[in-house]
Amino acid sequence: MSYQLQPGAGFIFMKVGVHARETLTDIIARKQRELKDAGVSFWGYGGNTCHPTTKVQPFVSKLASHGQEVYLCMHEMVSKHWAEPVRAEEYSEDGVTWKKVPAPINVRGSRYALVLKSLEPTDFELSLGHTKVGIGLQEGRPGVEYIQGRVDKACLELTPGALVPPADDRVLKIGLAAALDAPYAVLLR
């Protein structure tokens, strides 16, 4: 995939690696099978910085209403997520109505999932100093200040110019990208 972000584009950024005792390589292979067999895949995650109903759905819906396709841009990191690989049995778009997770889809060890319609390797660099948080209490904060410590994912927008001095910037390699599909993110149980 030769996906490149353009200034003004909104996207979901996430650091990825081992999850629920499974290597990233194995996760990617499983997710590509799900896309082939079910037409969509659920990319599991946790943490509230990209809560499905309060962050991801409104952020992506707003961009999609303006004709923008929104991508998940992933940066590989060393991870020690060794939680039990328990498969989610149900998902919900709103936390009220729950549906069975389709049989071909296996999302493990996660509270939430992004809904993907594609998953492809890519190769580009992302300057976090040229991004800003796109929703929530931190909206407008430079991505380079937000993505640090335990914060490893965010709804971001690419800005036309740097928001921080070059010395404060961080450039990360994006090696995997996925187009999101409605409802964009779901809760799991």
C-alpha positions as a Markdown table, in Angstrom:
| # | Residue | x | y | z |
|---|---|---|---|---|
| 1 | Met | 0.0 | 0.0 | 0.0 |
| 2 | Ser | 1.4 | 3.4 | -0.8 |
| 3 | Tyr | -0.9 | 5.3 | 1.6 |
| 4 | Gln | 0.4 | 8.8 | 2.6 |
| 5 | Leu | -1.3 | 11.2 | 4.9 |
| 6 | Gln | -2.1 | 14.6 | 3.5 |
| 7 | Pro | -2.2 | 17.8 | 5.5 |
| 8 | Gly | -5.7 | 18.2 | 7.1 |
| 9 | Ala | -6.3 | 14.4 | 7.2 |
| 10 | Gly | -7.6 | 12.8 | 10.3 |
| 11 | Phe | -6.4 | 9.4 | 11.3 |
| 12 | Ile | -6.1 | 7.0 | 14.2 |
| 13 | Phe | -2.6 | 6.5 | 15.4 |
| 14 | Met | -1.7 | 3.3 | 17.4 |
| 15 | Lys | 1.5 | 1.7 | 18.6 |
| 16 | Val | 1.3 | -2.1 | 18.0 |
| 17 | Gly | 3.2 | -5.2 | 19.0 |
| 18 | Val | 2.6 | -8.4 | 21.0 |
| 19 | His | -1.0 | -8.6 | 22.2 |
| 20 | Ala | -2.6 | -11.3 | 24.3 |
| 21 | Arg | 0.4 | -13.6 | 23.9 |
| 22 | Glu | 0.4 | -13.3 | 20.1 |
| 23 | Thr | 3.1 | -11.8 | 17.9 |
| 24 | Leu | 2.3 | -8.9 | 15.6 |
| 25 | Thr | 3.2 | -11.1 | 12.6 |
| 26 | Asp | 0.6 | -13.7 | 13.7 |
| 27 | Ile | -2.0 | -11.1 | 14.5 |
| 28 | Ile | -1.6 | -9.6 | 11.0 |
| 29 | Ala | -2.0 | -13.0 | 9.3 |
| 30 | Arg | -5.1 | -13.7 | 11.4 |
| 31 | Lys | -6.6 | -10.3 | 10.6 |
| 32 | Gln | -6.0 | -10.8 | 6.9 |
| 33 | Arg | -7.8 | -14.1 | 7.0 |
| 34 | Glu | -10.7 | -12.5 | 8.8 |
| 35 | Leu | -10.9 | -9.8 | 6.0 |
| 36 | Lys | -10.9 | -12.5 | 3.4 |
| 37 | Asp | -13.5 | -14.7 | 5.2 |
| 38 | Ala | -15.8 | -12.0 | 6.8 |
| 39 | Gly | -15.1 | -8.9 | 4.7 |
| 40 | Val | -14.2 | -7.0 | 7.9 |
| 41 | Ser | -11.9 | -7.5 | 10.8 |
| 42 | Phe | -11.9 | -6.2 | 14.4 |
| 43 | Trp | -8.5 | -4.8 | 15.6 |
| 44 | Gly | -8.6 | -5.1 | 19.4 |
| 45 | Tyr | -7.2 | -2.6 | 21.9 |
| 46 | Gly | -7.7 | -1.2 | 25.3 |
| 47 | Gly | -7.4 | 2.2 | 27.1 |
| 48 | Asn | -9.7 | 5.2 | 27.0 |
| 49 | Thr | -7.7 | 7.6 | 24.7 |
| 50 | Cys | -9.6 | 6.0 | 21.8 |
| 51 | His | -12.9 | 5.1 | 23.5 |
| 52 | Pro | -15.3 | 3.8 | 20.8 |
| 53 | Thr | -18.3 | 5.9 | 21.5 |
| 54 | Thr | -16.8 | 9.1 | 22.9 |
| 55 | Lys | -13.7 | 9.5 | 20.7 |
| 56 | Val | -13.4 | 7.2 | 17.6 |
| 57 | Gln | -17.0 | 7.1 | 16.4 |
| 58 | Pro | -17.6 | 10.9 | 16.5 |
| 59 | Phe | -14.2 | 11.7 | 15.2 |
| 60 | Val | -14.3 | 9.4 | 12.2 |
| 61 | Ser | -18.0 | 10.1 | 11.5 |
| 62 | Lys | -17.3 | 13.8 | 11.2 |
| 63 | Leu | -14.4 | 13.2 | 8.8 |
| 64 | Ala | -16.4 | 10.6 | 6.8 |
| 65 | Ser | -19.3 | 13.1 | 6.4 |
| 66 | His | -16.8 | 15.3 | 4.5 |
| 67 | Gly | -15.9 | 12.4 | 2.2 |
| 68 | Gln | -12.6 | 11.5 | 3.9 |
| 69 | Glu | -11.6 | 7.8 | 4.3 |
| 70 | Val | -10.0 | 7.4 | 7.7 |
| 71 | Tyr | -7.1 | 5.1 | 8.3 |
| 72 | Leu | -5.5 | 3.4 | 11.3 |
| 73 | Cys | -1.8 | 4.1 | 11.1 |
| 74 | Met | 0.3 | 1.7 | 13.1 |
| 75 | His | 3.8 | 2.0 | 14.5 |
| 76 | Glu | 5.5 | -1.2 | 15.7 |
| 77 | Met | 6.9 | -1.2 | 19.2 |
| 78 | Val | 8.3 | -3.6 | 21.7 |
| 79 | Ser | 5.3 | -4.8 | 23.7 |
| 80 | Lys | 4.8 | -7.0 | 26.7 |
| 81 | His | 1.1 | -7.5 | 26.6 |
| 82 | Trp | 0.8 | -11.0 | 27.9 |
| 83 | Ala | -2.9 | -10.9 | 29.0 |
| 84 | Glu | -5.0 | -14.0 | 28.6 |
| 85 | Pro | -6.1 | -14.4 | 24.9 |
| 86 | Val | -9.8 | -14.6 | 25.8 |
| 87 | Arg | -12.0 | -14.3 | 22.7 |
| 88 | Ala | -14.7 | -11.6 | 22.7 |
| 89 | Glu | -18.1 | -13.2 | 22.2 |
| 90 | Glu | -20.2 | -10.0 | 21.7 |
| 91 | Tyr | -19.7 | -6.5 | 20.4 |
| 92 | Ser | -21.7 | -3.3 | 20.7 |
| 93 | Glu | -21.7 | 0.0 | 18.8 |
| 94 | Asp | -23.4 | 1.9 | 21.7 |
| 95 | Gly | -22.9 | -0.2 | 24.9 |
| 96 | Val | -26.6 | -0.9 | 24.9 |
| 97 | Thr | -27.4 | -3.3 | 22.1 |
| 98 | Trp | -25.0 | -6.3 | 21.9 |
| 99 | Lys | -24.5 | -8.7 | 18.9 |
| 100 | Lys | -22.5 | -11.9 | 18.5 |
| 101 | Val | -19.0 | -11.5 | 17.1 |
| 102 | Pro | -19.2 | -13.2 | 13.7 |
| 103 | Ala | -17.5 | -16.7 | 13.7 |
| 104 | Pro | -14.6 | -15.8 | 11.3 |
| 105 | Ile | -13.6 | -12.9 | 13.6 |
| 106 | Asn | -11.4 | -13.5 | 16.6 |
| 107 | Val | -10.6 | -10.5 | 18.7 |
| 108 | Arg | -8.7 | -11.5 | 21.9 |
| 109 | Gly | -7.7 | -9.9 | 25.1 |
| 110 | Ser | -9.4 | -6.5 | 24.3 |
| 111 | Arg | -12.1 | -4.2 | 25.6 |
| 112 | Tyr | -12.6 | -2.4 | 22.3 |
| 113 | Ala | -12.0 | -2.9 | 18.6 |
| 114 | Leu | -11.5 | -0.8 | 15.5 |
| 115 | Val | -13.5 | -2.1 | 12.5 |
| 116 | Leu | -11.2 | -2.6 | 9.5 |
| 117 | Lys | -12.1 | -3.0 | 5.9 |
| 118 | Ser | -8.5 | -3.4 | 4.8 |
| 119 | Leu | -5.0 | -4.0 | 6.3 |
| 120 | Glu | -1.9 | -3.5 | 4.3 |
| 121 | Pro | 1.8 | -3.0 | 4.9 |
| 122 | Thr | 3.0 | 0.5 | 4.2 |
| 123 | Asp | 6.2 | 2.5 | 4.7 |
| 124 | Phe | 6.3 | 6.2 | 5.6 |
| 125 | Glu | 7.4 | 8.4 | 8.4 |
| 126 | Leu | 5.0 | 10.4 | 10.6 |
| 127 | Ser | 6.2 | 13.5 | 12.3 |
| 128 | Leu | 4.3 | 13.7 | 15.5 |
| 129 | Gly | 5.2 | 17.4 | 15.7 |
| 130 | His | 3.0 | 17.9 | 12.6 |
| 131 | Thr | -0.1 | 16.4 | 14.3 |
| 132 | Lys | -2.6 | 17.5 | 16.8 |
| 133 | Val | -5.3 | 15.7 | 18.9 |
| 134 | Gly | -8.5 | 15.8 | 17.0 |
| 135 | Ile | -11.2 | 15.3 | 19.7 |
| 136 | Gly | -11.8 | 15.5 | 23.4 |
| 137 | Leu | -10.4 | 17.5 | 26.3 |
| 138 | Gln | -6.9 | 17.5 | 24.7 |
| 139 | Glu | -8.2 | 18.6 | 21.2 |
| 140 | Gly | -5.6 | 20.8 | 19.5 |
| 141 | Arg | -2.7 | 19.6 | 21.7 |
| 142 | Pro | 0.4 | 18.6 | 19.6 |
| 143 | Gly | 0.6 | 14.9 | 19.0 |
| 144 | Val | 4.2 | 14.8 | 20.1 |
| 145 | Glu | 3.2 | 16.0 | 23.5 |
| 146 | Tyr | 0.2 | 13.7 | 23.8 |
| 147 | Ile | 1.8 | 10.4 | 22.5 |
| 148 | Gln | 4.2 | 9.7 | 25.4 |
| 149 | Gly | 4.4 | 7.4 | 28.4 |
| 150 | Arg | 1.5 | 5.1 | 28.6 |
| 151 | Val | -0.5 | 7.0 | 25.9 |
| 152 | Asp | 0.0 | 4.8 | 22.8 |
| 153 | Lys | -3.0 | 5.7 | 20.6 |
| 154 | Ala | -4.9 | 8.8 | 19.6 |
| 155 | Cys | -7.4 | 10.4 | 17.1 |
| 156 | Leu | -5.0 | 12.8 | 15.3 |
| 157 | Glu | -5.0 | 15.3 | 12.5 |
| 158 | Leu | -2.1 | 16.1 | 10.3 |
| 159 | Thr | -1.3 | 19.8 | 10.3 |
| 160 | Pro | 0.2 | 21.8 | 7.4 |
| 161 | Gly | 3.0 | 23.0 | 9.5 |
| 162 | Ala | 5.0 | 22.0 | 12.6 |
| 163 | Leu | 3.4 | 22.8 | 16.0 |
| 164 | Val | 6.6 | 22.4 | 17.9 |
| 165 | Pro | 10.3 | 23.3 | 17.3 |
| 166 | Pro | 12.2 | 20.7 | 15.4 |
| 167 | Ala | 14.2 | 19.7 | 18.5 |
| 168 | Asp | 11.0 | 18.6 | 20.2 |
| 169 | Asp | 9.7 | 16.6 | 17.3 |
| 170 | Arg | 9.5 | 12.8 | 17.1 |
| 171 | Val | 9.4 | 11.0 | 13.8 |
| 172 | Leu | 8.0 | 7.4 | 13.8 |
| 173 | Lys | 7.9 | 4.8 | 11.1 |
| 174 | Ile | 4.4 | 3.7 | 10.0 |
| 175 | Gly | 4.6 | 0.1 | 8.8 |
| 176 | Leu | 0.9 | -0.9 | 8.7 |
| 177 | Ala | -2.2 | 0.9 | 7.7 |
| 178 | Ala | -5.9 | -0.1 | 7.7 |
| 179 | Ala | -9.0 | 1.6 | 6.3 |
| 180 | Leu | -11.8 | 1.9 | 8.9 |
| 181 | Asp | -15.3 | 0.7 | 8.2 |
| 182 | Ala | -18.6 | 1.8 | 9.8 |
| 183 | Pro | -19.3 | 1.8 | 12.8 |
| 184 | Tyr | -15.5 | 2.4 | 13.0 |
| 185 | Ala | -15.1 | 1.2 | 16.6 |
| 186 | Val | -17.0 | -1.1 | 19.0 |
| 187 | Leu | -17.1 | -2.2 | 22.6 |
| 188 | Leu | -16.4 | -5.9 | 23.4 |
| 189 | Arg | -17.3 | -8.5 | 26.0 |
